[in-house]
Amino acid sequence: MSTEHHDNHGNTPAAWTAVAIITIAFIVGMFAVIFGNWPLLYVAFGIVIIGAVVGKVMSMMGMGAQPTD
């Protein structure tokens, strides 16, 4: 078993923002598939990428999990 101790489990503003944006993207993508609107599906793909970038940038700005020594 691992002896590492994790306190935050990703409960940071960066993680929550990224997850919220990506969840919206999946909802948009779901409607795109249901209605057969393929250009909207590509928009949803773009929103997923934006969510990942926003999460990474926020993490780099100090709003993510801080490394423990």
Secondary structure, DSSP 8 states (H G I E B T S, - for coil): ------SSTT-SHHHHHHHHHHHHHHHHHHHHHHHT-HHHHHHHHHHHHHHHHHHHHHIIIIIS-----
